[in-house]
Amino acid sequence: MGNKMHTLFPWVAQATHSPLTFVSGFGSWLTAEDGSVYLDFSSQLMVTNLGHQHPHVMAGITAQLQQLSFVQPAHLTPVREKLGERLSRIASGVGDGAAAIGKVFLTTGGAEAIENAIKMARMVTGRQKILTRYRTYHGATTGALTLSGDSRRHAIAGSEMPGVIRVEDPYCYRCPWGQKMPSCDRLCISHIERIIELEGPESIAAIVMEGASGSSGCLTYPPEYWPALRRLADAHGIVLISDEVMSGFCRTGSWFAVHQTGVQPDMIVMAKGLTCGTVPMGAVWVSDAVARHFDARPLQAGLTYSAHPLGCAAALACLETYESEEINARVQHLGPLLQQQLKDGLAENNCVGDIRGTGFLQCIELVKPGTQLPLFSRQMTAAERAQQQRLSAAFLAEGLLVFMRLHYVFVAPPLTVSEGELTDGVGRLVRALASLNCAITAEFPG
Ligand SMILES: Cc1ncc(COP(=O)(O)O)c(C=O)c1O
């Protein structure tokens, strides 16, 4: 009660928000204050990639806490050194034997990492414009939120960061050009070429895209998309930035989703699965070419808690666990199974328009029966709001935690989930969505 009275909660009207109170967790499960247990099918906010309270991660943090809990970011300490090398190795995509490439700037979360990536791209190129898409999310600070084209940005309309330009999305389920994959003309790519030309390529500092699309609907890029961005960036001296805050650290079956496209960006932004939420931390990896810019010039950036030793210890323990438990191989194997189970289980549900995603980052797009209209409009009528609340209640009644935004339901279990838990979770989800199916059919006939 005290917590609810004196805590502000993100993204919701406070008066009607009824938070659950959790007191413990382990693996894929969380236990609430009243003793009920919930299957965490969204890894909270796609953060707890290794589940809750992973023993190796807990041990790493505890050991560092007892050794040295803080030194300011301009000093070095062994965990900081090790993490810089490990992250540079995986971000630059070099094999195990080869020398790591590039450097990392460690932050306290995803938004700060994005802010610093933009800042560095502008310093390196001397240009100001940043190109991004509409249906994206890059964080809630002003610069990161401006880059986020989706409706969360509307809260800062009129006070956005200057210099951001946006392109239409490769939203194949609702193709802006009315075409169909895979036989389409990839107009989403020629559109970007045109916008770059119209904006003046020599004025664009960076292109920022999510490695794999996340909370704006898990839109799936055509295979040519990232390679085309790389080609355009190279042709015009633009810094190419992959935001892997949500898609990184094995969530889509590789260290970073962009690497599945064969593209090496100039910067990779990361957070979430970096420490699996145990200690707040984000990072920007930069290529050698970007790093060299700051050899003789000051890097005008800093955060008191940057490269926090506890965060570094947590990150190192997570990286060790991703490797020792062969998490990428698990996701490559179980991800397609998860998507197939969702497709099979929801095949008869007339409110499911599309199911898409990569690995353990899946999205179910809900529509009004027999149409492609979003099930919940952005203006949200009273009937739609009631329907959404009933759906949230149905998930909770099933003991299932999922992440919902607009008319999207995201399925992103911990990457350590067992096959049994995966099937169990899909069953709960299908049942919760079935209750919606009946109700909606009655409320929106035809
Ligand atoms: C792709 C992406 N970038 C950046 C962020 C912002 O990260 P944070 O909430 O740690 O600031 C998020 C958060 O969900 C994200 O999904």
The ligand as an SDF file (V2000), in Angstrom:
LIG
                    3D

 16 16  0  0  0  0  0  0  0  0999 V2000
   15.2440   -1.1240  -28.6570 C   0  0  0  0  0  0  0  0  0  0  0  0
   15.3080   -0.3630  -27.3860 C   0  0  0  0  0  0  0  0  0  0  0  0
   16.1890    0.6470  -27.2550 N   0  0  0  0  0  0  0  0  0  0  0  0
   16.3040    1.3630  -26.1200 C   0  0  0  0  0  0  0  0  0  0  0  0
   15.4890    1.1010  -25.0430 C   0  0  0  0  0  0  0  0  0  0  0  0
   15.6100    1.9150  -23.7910 C   0  0  0  0  0  0  0  0  0  0  0  0
   16.2320    1.1930  -22.7820 O   0  0  0  0  0  0  0  0  0  0  0  0
   16.0590    1.6500  -21.2560 P   0  0  0  0  0  0  0  0  0  0  0  0
   14.6360    1.4340  -20.8880 O   0  0  0  0  0  0  0  0  0  0  0  0
   17.0410    0.7760  -20.5250 O   0  0  0  0  0  0  0  0  0  0  0  0
   16.4470    3.0770  -21.1810 O   0  0  0  0  0  0  0  0  0  0  0  0
   14.5450    0.0720  -25.1210 C   0  0  0  0  0  0  0  0  0  0  0  0
   13.6600   -0.2410  -23.9920 C   0  0  0  0  0  0  0  0  0  0  0  0
   12.7760   -1.0240  -24.0500 O   0  0  0  0  0  0  0  0  0  0  0  0
   14.4510   -0.6780  -26.3150 C   0  0  0  0  0  0  0  0  0  0  0  0
   13.5590   -1.6620  -26.4630 O   0  0  0  0  0  0  0  0  0  0  0  0
  1  2  1  0
  2  3  1  0
  2 15  2  0
  3  4  2  0
  4  5  1  0
  5  6  1  0
  5 12  2  0
  6  7  1  0
  7  8  1  0
  8  9  2  0
  8 10  1  0
  8 11  1  0
 12 13  1  0
 12 15  1  0
 13 14  2  0
 15 16  1  0
M  END
$$$$
